């Protein structure tokens, strides 16, 4: 089985996967709108409007987050990758 087939969200392009993983670790800025739309449509991320009080008047900005169940699934996959790299993979 290939590494991509094991990825919990198959069918993502390399760019979509990079953006998803960046958002999963709280790097939600500066990503291409088309990539964000694909991830939003697949419900791998959600958008939330937040007030930014660093300027006056405060501005509404869109922040992106990974929903908790999706994040847990991704984290479990990341953990399994570490086990494979360290040779701790469980044998069937």
Backbone as JSON, one array per atom type, in Angstrom:
{
  "sequence": "XXXXXXXXXXXXXXXXXXXXXXXXXXXXXXXXXXXXXXXXXXXXXXXXXXXXXXXXXXXXXXXXXXXXXXXXXXXXXXXXXXXXXXXXXXXX",
  "N": [[0.86, -1.19, 0.0], [0.61, 2.18, -0.86], [2.08, 5.24, 0.48], [0.39, 7.42, 0.07], [-2.08, 6.17, -0.23], [-2.51, 5.33, 2.33], [-2.89, 7.69, 3.59], [-5.12, 9.62, 5.52], [-6.99, 11.17, 4.14], [-7.63, 10.69, 1.2], [-6.94, 11.57, -2.25], [-6.17, 14.21, -2.28], [-4.27, 16.85, -3.7], [-0.71, 17.46, -3.83], [-0.26, 20.12, -3.08], [-2.7, 20.78, -1.82], [-2.62, 19.01, 0.3], [-0.35, 19.98, 1.68], [-1.29, 22.51, 2.47], [-3.53, 21.8, 4.04], [-2.17, 20.44, 6.13], [-0.61, 22.52, 7.11], [-2.58, 24.26, 8.11], [-3.59, 22.58, 10.05], [-1.64, 22.78, 11.97], [-1.91, 25.33, 12.87], [-1.11, 27.32, 11.02], [-2.58, 29.35, 9.24], [-2.62, 31.32, 7.3], [-2.22, 33.12, 4.17], [-2.64, 31.24, 2.14], [-3.5, 29.77, -1.02], [-6.55, 30.81, -2.46], [-8.11, 29.01, -4.05], [-7.22, 26.49, -3.28], [-7.97, 26.54, -0.59], [-10.76, 26.63, -0.94], [-11.29, 24.07, -1.98], [-10.56, 22.43, 0.2], [-12.38, 23.37, 2.09], [-14.79, 22.63, 0.84], [-14.58, 19.87, 0.94], [-14.84, 19.6, 3.59], [-12.67, 19.42, 5.28], [-11.51, 21.49, 6.5], [-12.66, 24.35, 8.35], [-14.11, 27.62, 8.16], [-13.88, 30.62, 10.04], [-15.05, 33.72, 11.13], [-13.25, 36.25, 12.69], [-12.59, 38.9, 14.98], [-10.02, 41.2, 14.55], [-8.11, 42.88, 16.67], [-5.82, 44.33, 16.52], [-5.61, 46.58, 15.08], [-7.08, 49.83, 14.47], [-10.08, 50.91, 13.15], [-11.22, 47.77, 14.62], [-10.82, 44.83, 12.58], [-12.6, 42.43, 10.64], [-11.49, 39.19, 10.14], [-10.84, 36.24, 8.26], [-10.36, 33.13, 9.6], [-8.92, 29.86, 9.51], [-9.61, 26.54, 10.45], [-9.03, 23.15, 11.52], [-11.52, 20.78, 11.93], [-12.18, 19.12, 15.05], [-12.64, 16.16, 15.05], [-11.52, 15.5, 12.54], [-8.94, 16.44, 12.88], [-8.04, 14.75, 14.93], [-8.04, 12.3, 13.58], [-6.08, 12.82, 11.66], [-3.85, 13.3, 13.32], [-3.55, 10.75, 14.47], [-2.81, 9.33, 12.19], [-0.36, 10.61, 11.68], [1.08, 9.77, 13.92], [1.22, 7.01, 13.42], [2.88, 7.11, 11.19], [5.28, 7.9, 12.34], [5.82, 5.61, 13.86], [6.27, 3.76, 11.82], [8.54, 4.87, 10.64], [10.33, 4.6, 12.75], [10.51, 1.91, 12.97], [8.67, 0.59, 14.53], [6.32, -0.41, 13.69], [3.28, -2.17, 13.91], [2.94, -5.63, 13.38], [0.81, -7.46, 11.18]],
  "CA": [[0.0, 0.0, 0.0], [1.44, 3.38, -0.94], [1.9, 6.19, 1.57], [-0.79, 8.25, -0.21], [-3.28, 5.37, 0.02], [-2.68, 5.28, 3.77], [-3.23, 9.03, 4.09], [-6.53, 9.54, 5.91], [-7.86, 11.96, 3.26], [-7.11, 10.45, -0.15], [-7.39, 12.4, -3.36], [-5.66, 15.58, -2.2], [-3.03, 17.12, -4.42], [0.39, 17.77, -2.92], [-0.48, 21.48, -2.56], [-3.82, 20.72, -0.89], [-2.14, 18.31, 1.49], [0.53, 20.9, 2.41], [-2.12, 23.56, 3.09], [-4.26, 21.16, 5.12], [-1.27, 20.18, 7.25], [-0.22, 23.81, 7.69], [-3.71, 24.73, 8.92], [-3.69, 21.68, 11.21], [-0.68, 23.23, 12.99], [-2.22, 26.75, 13.11], [-0.57, 28.25, 10.02], [-3.75, 29.47, 8.37], [-2.58, 32.53, 6.48], [-1.47, 33.21, 2.93], [-2.82, 30.09, 1.26], [-4.22, 30.07, -2.26], [-8.0, 30.69, -2.27], [-8.66, 27.82, -4.7], [-6.9, 25.35, -2.41], [-8.84, 26.65, 0.59], [-12.12, 26.26, -1.34], [-11.36, 22.61, -2.09], [-10.54, 21.87, 1.56], [-13.67, 23.72, 2.7], [-15.83, 21.82, 0.21], [-14.44, 18.5, 1.46], [-15.06, 19.73, 5.04], [-11.45, 19.12, 6.02], [-11.28, 22.7, 7.29], [-13.81, 25.25, 8.48], [-13.75, 29.04, 8.23], [-14.54, 31.37, 11.11], [-14.75, 35.15, 11.13], [-12.78, 36.72, 13.98], [-12.18, 40.31, 15.01], [-8.6, 41.46, 14.78], [-8.07, 44.14, 17.43], [-4.49, 44.93, 16.45], [-5.71, 47.86, 14.37], [-8.3, 50.57, 14.77], [-11.04, 50.09, 13.89], [-10.98, 46.33, 14.48], [-11.21, 44.27, 11.29], [-12.99, 41.02, 10.6], [-10.61, 38.38, 9.3], [-11.25, 34.83, 8.17], [-9.37, 32.17, 10.1], [-9.25, 28.5, 9.12], [-9.32, 25.55, 11.49], [-9.37, 21.76, 11.22], [-12.46, 20.29, 12.94], [-11.53, 18.2, 15.98], [-12.58, 14.76, 14.61], [-10.58, 15.41, 11.41], [-7.61, 16.64, 13.46], [-7.68, 13.53, 15.65], [-7.72, 11.29, 12.57], [-4.78, 13.19, 11.06], [-2.81, 13.08, 14.33], [-3.34, 9.3, 14.57], [-2.02, 8.96, 11.01], [1.01, 11.11, 11.9], [1.69, 8.89, 14.91], [1.55, 5.76, 12.74], [4.04, 7.35, 10.33], [6.45, 7.87, 13.22], [6.08, 4.21, 14.19], [6.86, 3.12, 10.64], [9.91, 5.4, 10.48], [11.15, 4.1, 13.84], [10.51, 0.46, 12.93], [7.78, 0.07, 15.57], [5.03, -0.73, 13.07], [2.71, -3.44, 14.34], [2.82, -6.63, 12.33], [-0.54, -8.02, 11.17]],
  "C": [[0.89, 1.24, 0.0], [1.15, 4.31, 0.22], [0.67, 7.05, 1.35], [-2.07, 7.48, 0.07], [-3.55, 5.28, 1.52], [-3.1, 6.63, 4.34], [-4.72, 9.06, 4.37], [-7.5, 10.3, 5.0], [-7.36, 11.82, 1.83], [-7.68, 11.42, -1.18], [-6.94, 13.85, -3.3], [-4.41, 15.71, -3.06], [-1.94, 17.42, -3.38], [0.19, 19.16, -2.28], [-1.62, 21.49, -1.53], [-3.41, 20.05, 0.42], [-1.24, 19.24, 2.33], [-0.28, 21.97, 3.13], [-2.93, 22.97, 4.24], [-3.37, 20.97, 6.34], [-0.79, 21.47, 7.9], [-1.34, 24.34, 8.58], [-3.86, 23.88, 10.17], [-2.72, 22.08, 12.33], [-0.74, 24.75, 13.16], [-1.52, 27.74, 12.21], [-1.65, 28.44, 8.96], [-3.73, 30.68, 7.45], [-1.8, 32.38, 5.2], [-1.61, 32.05, 1.98], [-3.69, 30.46, 0.07], [-5.73, 29.84, -2.05], [-8.62, 29.43, -2.9], [-8.4, 26.58, -3.84], [-7.78, 25.37, -1.17], [-10.27, 26.23, 0.24], [-12.29, 24.75, -1.44], [-11.41, 21.98, -0.7], [-11.84, 22.18, 2.3], [-14.79, 22.84, 2.14], [-15.79, 20.38, 0.72], [-14.61, 18.44, 2.98], [-13.86, 19.26, 5.87], [-11.02, 20.31, 6.87], [-12.6, 23.46, 7.39], [-13.28, 26.68, 8.58], [-14.53, 29.69, 9.37], [-14.09, 32.83, 11.03], [-14.35, 35.55, 12.56], [-12.41, 38.19, 13.89], [-10.69, 40.4, 15.32], [-8.51, 42.85, 15.42], [-6.69, 44.8, 17.4], [-4.5, 46.26, 15.72], [-6.99, 48.56, 14.81], [-8.85, 51.12, 13.48], [-10.72, 48.6, 13.71], [-11.51, 45.81, 13.14], [-11.69, 42.84, 11.48], [-12.05, 40.29, 9.66], [-11.14, 36.95, 9.3], [-10.09, 33.97, 8.62], [-9.85, 30.77, 9.71], [-8.78, 27.54, 10.2], [-9.68, 24.16, 10.96], [-10.34, 21.3, 12.31], [-11.81, 19.18, 13.78], [-11.53, 16.74, 15.51], [-11.6, 14.53, 13.46], [-9.16, 15.53, 11.95], [-7.14, 15.39, 14.19], [-7.28, 12.43, 14.67], [-6.35, 11.56, 11.94], [-3.65, 12.94, 12.05], [-2.51, 11.59, 14.5], [-2.52, 8.8, 13.39], [-0.57, 9.39, 11.18], [1.75, 10.2, 12.87], [2.09, 7.56, 14.27], [2.76, 5.94, 11.82], [5.32, 7.33, 11.14], [6.82, 6.45, 13.6], [6.73, 3.49, 13.03], [8.3, 3.57, 10.48], [10.85, 4.85, 11.55], [11.19, 2.57, 13.89], [9.61, -0.18, 13.98], [6.42, -0.32, 15.0], [4.56, -2.1, 13.54], [2.61, -4.38, 13.15], [1.43, -7.23, 12.36], [-0.58, -9.45, 11.67]]
}
